[in-house]
Amino acid sequence: MAAEGSKKRVGIVLVSHSKEVAESVARMAAALAGVPDAPVAGAGGLPDGGLGTSEELITEAAHRMDEGAGVALLADLGSAVLTVKALLAEGDELPAAARLVDAPLVEGAVAAVVTAAGGGDLEAVAAAAEEAYSYRKL
């Protein structure tokens, strides 16, 4: 949560089928952004540690990252996307200003965290993450 009197930041939740992937990408994005307390969390795997996606883990992470400026959710594969979409459709499980962002998980997470840590609003965070699709490697 944002400290009293500080600017509220957009929270970012990384949804993966793997707990290790979600948490590692969150740590990497925060480290690359140079913001140890970046508003990013992984929500990966099932509560028992197995592979899959969990509405419970996603919802908990979204509420934990919600500082009042919105929450951007990035997902790795098909059923993770479907799980986030189902939560958004339910309307009352996620914070009111939660948004699924169409972005690659790793590159999008780094761009989103940098933008959120710099004070960007939800629209700017989503745009930065989505722009990561255009990053060329050659």
C-alpha positions in Angstrom: 0.0 0.0 0.0 1.1 3.6 -0.6 2.4 5.5 2.3 0.1 8.1 3.7 0.5 11.3 1.7 2.4 9.6 -1.2 1.2 9.3 -4.7 -0.8 6.1 -5.3 0.7 3.8 -7.9 -0.9 1.4 -10.3 -0.5 -2.2 -9.1 0.6 -5.0 -11.4 -0.2 -8.6 -11.0 1.5 -11.2 -13.1 -0.7 -14.3 -13.7 1.2 -17.5 -14.7 0.5 -21.2 -14.6 3.7 -21.4 -12.5 4.3 -19.8 -9.1 8.0 -19.7 -9.8 7.6 -18.0 -13.1 5.2 -15.3 -11.7 7.3 -14.6 -8.7 10.6 -14.6 -10.6 9.3 -12.2 -13.3 7.9 -9.9 -10.6 11.3 -9.8 -8.8 13.2 -9.3 -12.1 10.9 -6.4 -13.2 11.2 -4.7 -9.8 15.0 -5.1 -9.9 15.3 -3.8 -13.5 13.1 -0.8 -12.6 15.4 -0.1 -9.6 12.4 -0.1 -7.3 12.6 -2.7 -4.6 9.1 -1.9 -3.3 7.6 -1.8 -6.8 3.8 -2.5 -6.8 4.1 -5.9 -8.5 3.2 -9.4 -7.4 3.1 -12.8 -9.0 -0.1 -14.9 -8.8 1.0 -18.2 -10.2 0.1 -21.8 -9.9 -2.4 -23.4 -7.7 -2.7 -23.0 -3.9 -1.1 -26.4 -3.4 1.9 -25.4 -5.5 0.9 -27.3 -8.7 0.6 -25.9 -12.2 -2.5 -24.0 -13.1 -4.3 -20.7 -12.3 -6.2 -19.9 -9.2 -8.9 -17.3 -8.9 -8.1 -17.1 -5.1 -4.4 -16.3 -5.7 -5.2 -13.7 -8.4 -7.8 -12.0 -6.3 -5.6 -11.9 -3.3 -2.6 -10.5 -5.2 -4.8 -7.8 -7.0 -6.1 -6.6 -3.7 -2.7 -6.6 -2.1 -1.3 -4.5 -5.0 -4.2 -2.1 -5.1 -3.1 1.3 -3.9 -6.2 3.0 -5.4 -4.8 3.9 -8.8 -5.9 0.7 -10.6 -4.4 -2.8 -11.1 -3.0 -4.1 -14.4 -3.1 -7.8 -14.8 -0.7 -9.5 -17.3 -1.2 -13.3 -18.0 1.0 -15.9 -19.6 -1.2 -18.4 -21.5 -4.8 -19.1 -22.6 -6.4 -20.4 -19.4 -4.7 -17.7 -17.3 -6.3 -15.1 -19.6 -9.7 -16.8 -19.3 -9.4 -16.9 -15.5 -8.7 -13.2 -15.3 -11.5 -12.5 -17.8 -13.9 -14.5 -15.7 -12.9 -12.6 -12.6 -13.4 -9.3 -14.4 -16.8 -10.4 -15.6 -17.9 -11.3 -12.1 -17.4 -7.6 -11.3 -16.9 -7.8 -7.5 -13.9 -10.1 -7.1 -11.1 -7.7 -8.3 -10.5 -4.1 -7.4 -12.9 -1.8 -9.3 -10.1 -0.4 -11.6 -8.6 -3.7 -12.6 -7.7 -4.3 -16.2 -6.4 -7.2 -18.2 -3.5 -6.0 -20.4 -2.7 -7.7 -23.7 1.1 -7.8 -23.3 3.9 -10.4 -23.3 4.5 -11.4 -19.7 8.3 -10.7 -19.2 8.8 -7.6 -21.4 5.4 -6.3 -20.6 6.0 -6.7 -16.9 9.2 -4.7 -17.0 7.6 -1.9 -19.0 4.6 -1.8 -16.7 6.6 -1.8 -13.5 8.9 1.0 -14.8 5.9 3.1 -15.8 3.9 2.4 -12.6 7.0 3.2 -10.4 7.4 6.4 -12.3 3.8 7.5 -11.4 2.1 6.6 -14.7 -1.7 6.1 -14.6 -3.4 2.8 -15.5 -3.7 3.9 -19.1 0.0 4.7 -19.4 1.0 1.4 -17.6 -1.2 -0.6 -20.0 0.1 1.2 -23.1 3.7 0.7 -22.0 3.1 -3.0 -21.4 1.3 -3.5 -24.7 4.0 -1.6 -26.6 6.4 -4.4 -25.5 4.9 -6.5 -28.4 6.9 -4.3 -30.8 10.3 -4.9 -29.1 12.5 -6.4 -31.7 15.4 -8.8 -30.8 17.1 -8.7 -34.2 
